[in-house]
Amino acid sequence: MTINCKEKLIDLSSPKVMGILNITPDSFFDGGSYKDEKDILDKVTKMLSDGATFIDVGAYSSRPGAKHITEEEELQRIIPVIELLVKNFPEIIISVDTFRSKVAQETINAGAAIINDISGGKMDENMFTTVAKLQVPYILMHMLGTPQTMQLNPEYKNVTKEIISFFAEQINILHQLKVNDIILDVGFGFGKTIEHNFELLKNLSLFKSLDAPILAGISRKSMLYKTLDITAQEALNATTSANTIALLNGANILRVHDVKEAVEAIKIVNQISF
C-alpha cells in the first residue's frame, strides 16, 4: 500500500506518523506557539528527527466554533511557511490542511505534496477537480457541517455506516476524476459526540473494506480529555492509548502533536503484527 508524494513512493504497509504544525493563533492545543521562523524550524526539526514521515501544516483553525478567516489570510499565513520548510528541508513531505482549492493549488505549487481536506470536498466544489489536476495524494475526511456548526447537535442513525457510505460516494467521484491516492480520515471530533468518536475508534477496521489507507487524528482531542476530566495539555498518555487502539484496528497514519510517542507506539504494535 503506497502513495506517491512528489515522485517519492511512501509505503504505508508499516504505519507512519504525520506531525502537526498549526500556524494559527487559535488552535485548541498549540495555537499561537509558532510565531517566527526559528520557532517553526525548531519544531519541524524536532518532529522530523523524532521520526515524522509527513508534516501537516494548517493555517485555518478547525476547532469547534473557530473564527472563519478569508482565503487571502489563509494564503498569507501558509505560503511563506511552505517556502521556508522546503528551503530548509529539501526532502520534506508537506501535507496542507485546507478545504479551499485555491490554497491547495498554490501550496502544491510552493512545494507541498499532499492535500488534507477536513470537508471531504464538501466546502469547495472545485477541490476534487483541482486535486485531480495536481495528481497529489488527497486525505478525504468526514465532517458534519462546518467548524462553526459541527458540534451544535451532531446526530446519526448509525455513525459508522453513514460515514462508510459518505466515503464510498466521494471515492467513486474521485476515481472517475482519476485521483489515485486517497487516504481516509473518519474525522474524530468533527461533528461527533464523544460516544460517536469511540464507536468509530472501535469500528475503525470496518473502513478497510473501502481499500484505502486510514489516517487517525485523535491527538489530544476532547474525546480523550473530557472523558478523563483533564486538559488537552495533560492528554498525551490518553493519546498514546487511543493511537494504539487505532493501530490495532488498521490505522496507517497517525496525525499527532507528539511524534516521538507515536513512533514508539508503532514500534510496539509492529512487534505483534501478523
C-alpha angles and dihedrals in degrees: 000000000000138000126205113233113180092327090313115117113219115199111218096181084098108047120254135204127239113200118213121233110181112189092183126110094223112040113141098247112017104015113156094007097120109054103153142026095266093054091049095046093046091051095047092045089055094046093049093046089048089057109269113159093190135029114210112207120196130182098173116070110227098183113130110288093006119168114265114236130193125258089246093055092047090052093046089054100044110035096065090049093051090049091047093051096045090049094050099035107033093180096048119129107215125196116197118216103214140123094202121097094209091054089047091052096046096044092050088049087052092054109278118135110198135042117218108194116189090192097054090229094310100111099050120036090203096056098092095047090046092052089047091053092047093045094214130140112275126208107213110202130184119230129166108224119328133311087264094054108020099099099042096098114332112194133179134168089214114358096196096048093045093052093046088052091049091050093048091054095046093044090053091054092046092049091051087055090050096248102156108177109062123164121192126223117181089206105239107212095010104116096334136113120232088260092052090050095053092045089055092047090051092048098040093116090063089069088065086080087076090066096230133112116267125226118200116204105183101127113146092331125161093254084071106036096040090050090054096036092237135115130267087252089059096046103089095104091048089049092054090049092050092044090053091053090048091051092049088051094053109274112162099188130034113204105204149160091218110054101176094057092047091051089051091051090053092050092052094046091047088061090068099035115126 
